[in-house]
Amino acid sequence: MQQFKVDGDLCASDKTRAAVECATCALTFWSRREEMLMEMTGEERIAVRRNAVWQCLNDPEILKQCIPGCQSLEMKSPTELAAVVKVKIGPVSATFIGNVTLSNLSPPDSYTISGEGKGGIAGFAKGSADVTLDEENDETVLRYGVKAEVGGKIAQLGSRLIDSAARKLAQQFFANFNLAVSGEAEAAS
């Protein structure tokens, strides 16, 4: 009987070696499949001056109203927030508990917002967005570039469903944000 070493373990035969290699290959495939990376860019025109948009981007109460499914958003420090967000993507519904960090602050021009949340058995989400504000006449152009990673059951839903849901949530956030910022500006005048 031949013996082979696979990753330091002795295997009794070719069949065992083949089974170990096959199992390793399957585990590698499924572990890669359960994480998905995505990128998204976009811009939103907001009929309010840049300083007002900047203030709203840093106001936890306004952000809580705008983030779809946001149950709580609390300021822990000027650059850290704690969040609880409930989302449904296809058949998977989850409540994500996480932290958000603001960095690369350049008021009122830009910042990076990064976050990570865990949704129990549904999986995890983490990512960052570079946000810039450019003033054009009496309006602000908000541009963003997002890099995100999801894992667990949510990632198993497939890239089309995840991308579609992410774009829908982003559109919903910016529609809500635009209304909230415009309302804040009207209330201030």
C-alpha positions as CSV (number, residue, x, y, z in Angstrom):
1,M,0.0,0.0,0.0
2,Q,1.4,3.4,-1.0
3,Q,1.4,6.3,1.4
4,F,1.3,10.0,0.3
5,K,1.7,13.2,2.3
6,V,-0.9,15.9,1.7
7,D,-0.3,19.1,3.7
8,G,1.7,17.1,6.2
9,D,-0.9,14.4,6.7
10,L,-0.3,10.8,5.7
11,C,-2.8,9.3,3.3
12,A,-3.1,5.5,2.9
13,S,-3.8,5.3,-0.8
14,D,-4.4,7.2,-4.1
15,K,-8.1,7.2,-3.4
16,T,-7.7,8.9,-0.1
17,R,-5.3,11.4,-1.6
18,A,-7.8,12.1,-4.4
19,A,-10.7,12.5,-1.9
20,V,-8.6,14.9,0.3
21,E,-7.7,17.0,-2.8
22,C,-11.3,17.0,-4.0
23,A,-12.6,18.0,-0.6
24,T,-9.9,20.8,-0.4
25,C,-10.9,22.0,-3.8
26,A,-14.6,22.0,-2.9
27,L,-14.0,23.9,0.3
28,T,-11.8,26.5,-1.5
29,F,-14.6,27.0,-4.1
30,W,-17.4,27.4,-1.6
31,S,-15.4,29.7,0.7
32,R,-14.6,32.0,-2.2
33,R,-18.2,31.9,-3.3
34,E,-19.4,33.1,0.0
35,E,-17.7,36.4,-0.3
36,M,-18.4,38.9,-3.0
37,L,-16.7,42.2,-3.9
38,M,-18.6,45.1,-5.6
39,E,-17.9,48.6,-6.7
40,M,-20.3,51.4,-7.5
41,T,-19.9,55.0,-8.5
42,G,-22.5,57.7,-8.9
43,E,-23.4,61.3,-8.4
44,E,-26.4,63.2,-7.1
45,R,-27.4,66.8,-7.8
46,I,-28.8,68.5,-4.7
47,A,-30.4,72.0,-5.0
48,V,-28.7,73.3,-1.9
49,R,-25.4,74.9,-1.2
50,R,-22.4,72.7,-0.3
51,N,-22.1,73.8,3.3
52,A,-25.7,72.8,4.0
53,V,-25.1,69.4,2.3
54,W,-21.9,68.9,4.4
55,Q,-23.8,69.6,7.6
56,C,-26.5,67.1,6.7
57,L,-23.9,64.4,5.7
58,N,-22.6,64.7,9.3
59,D,-25.9,64.8,11.1
60,P,-26.8,61.4,12.5
61,E,-30.5,62.2,12.8
62,I,-30.8,63.2,9.1
63,L,-28.7,60.1,8.0
64,K,-30.9,57.8,10.2
65,Q,-34.0,59.1,8.3
66,C,-32.3,58.6,4.9
67,I,-30.7,55.2,5.3
68,P,-33.2,52.5,4.2
69,G,-34.0,50.2,7.2
70,C,-31.9,52.2,9.7
71,Q,-33.2,51.5,13.2
72,S,-30.6,53.4,15.1
73,L,-27.6,55.6,14.4
74,E,-25.7,57.0,17.3
75,M,-22.7,59.3,17.4
76,K,-19.9,57.7,19.6
77,S,-17.4,60.5,18.7
78,P,-17.1,63.1,16.0
79,T,-15.8,60.5,13.6
80,E,-17.4,57.3,14.9
81,L,-21.0,56.1,14.8
82,A,-22.8,52.9,15.8
83,A,-25.6,51.6,13.5
84,V,-28.4,49.1,13.4
85,V,-29.9,48.5,10.0
86,K,-32.5,46.0,8.8
87,V,-32.4,45.0,5.2
88,K,-34.1,42.4,3.0
89,I,-32.3,41.2,-0.1
90,G,-34.2,38.5,-2.0
91,P,-35.3,35.8,0.5
92,V,-32.7,36.9,3.1
93,S,-33.7,39.4,5.8
94,A,-31.1,40.5,8.3
95,T,-30.4,43.0,11.0
96,F,-26.9,44.3,10.7
97,I,-25.1,45.8,13.8
98,G,-22.0,47.7,13.1
99,N,-19.7,50.7,13.3
100,V,-19.1,53.6,10.9
101,T,-16.0,55.7,10.8
102,L,-15.4,59.0,9.0
103,S,-11.9,59.7,7.8
104,N,-9.9,61.8,5.4
105,L,-12.1,64.7,6.5
106,S,-11.7,67.9,4.3
107,P,-14.8,70.0,5.3
108,P,-16.8,70.9,3.3
109,D,-15.2,69.2,0.3
110,S,-14.9,65.5,1.0
111,Y,-14.5,62.5,3.3
112,T,-14.3,58.8,3.4
113,I,-17.0,56.9,5.2
114,S,-16.2,53.3,6.2
115,G,-18.3,50.7,7.9
116,E,-18.6,47.1,8.9
117,G,-21.6,45.2,10.1
118,K,-22.5,41.7,11.1
119,G,-25.9,40.2,10.4
120,G,-25.7,36.9,12.3
121,I,-26.2,33.9,10.2
122,A,-27.1,36.1,7.1
123,G,-23.4,37.2,6.9
124,F,-21.5,40.4,7.0
125,A,-21.0,43.6,5.0
126,K,-18.1,46.0,5.0
127,G,-17.0,48.7,2.8
128,S,-16.1,52.3,2.3
129,A,-17.2,55.3,0.2
130,D,-15.2,58.3,-0.9
131,V,-17.6,61.2,-1.0
132,T,-16.9,64.6,-2.7
133,L,-19.0,67.7,-2.8
134,D,-18.6,70.2,-5.6
135,E,-20.6,73.4,-5.8
136,E,-22.0,74.4,-9.1
137,N,-24.1,77.6,-9.1
138,D,-26.7,77.2,-6.3
139,E,-26.5,73.4,-6.2
140,T,-24.1,70.7,-4.9
141,V,-22.9,67.8,-6.9
142,L,-22.3,64.9,-4.6
143,R,-20.1,62.2,-6.1
144,Y,-19.3,58.8,-4.5
145,G,-17.2,55.8,-5.2
146,V,-18.1,52.7,-3.1
147,K,-16.1,49.5,-2.6
148,A,-17.9,46.9,-0.6
149,E,-17.7,43.2,0.4
150,V,-20.5,40.9,1.5
151,G,-20.2,37.4,2.9
152,G,-22.3,34.6,4.2
153,K,-25.8,33.7,3.0
154,I,-26.2,37.1,1.4
155,A,-23.3,36.5,-0.9
156,Q,-24.7,33.2,-2.0
157,L,-27.7,35.0,-3.5
158,G,-25.5,35.9,-6.5
159,S,-24.0,39.0,-7.9
160,R,-26.9,40.2,-10.0
161,L,-29.3,40.2,-7.1
162,I,-26.8,41.8,-4.7
163,D,-25.8,44.5,-7.3
164,S,-29.4,45.2,-8.0
165,A,-30.3,45.5,-4.3
166,A,-27.3,47.7,-3.6
167,R,-28.1,50.1,-6.4
168,K,-31.7,50.2,-5.3
169,L,-30.7,51.0,-1.7
170,A,-28.3,53.7,-2.9
171,Q,-31.0,55.3,-5.0
172,Q,-33.4,55.2,-2.1
173,F,-30.8,56.7,0.2
174,F,-30.1,59.6,-2.2
175,A,-33.7,60.3,-2.9
176,N,-34.4,60.4,0.9
177,F,-31.2,62.5,1.4
178,N,-32.1,65.0,-1.3
179,L,-35.6,65.5,0.3
180,A,-34.2,65.8,3.8
181,V,-31.5,68.3,2.8
182,S,-34.0,70.4,0.7
183,G,-36.4,70.3,3.7
184,E,-33.7,71.4,6.1
185,A,-32.7,74.3,3.8
186,E,-36.3,75.5,3.5
187,A,-36.8,75.3,7.2
188,A,-33.6,77.4,7.7
189,S,-34.8,80.1,5.3
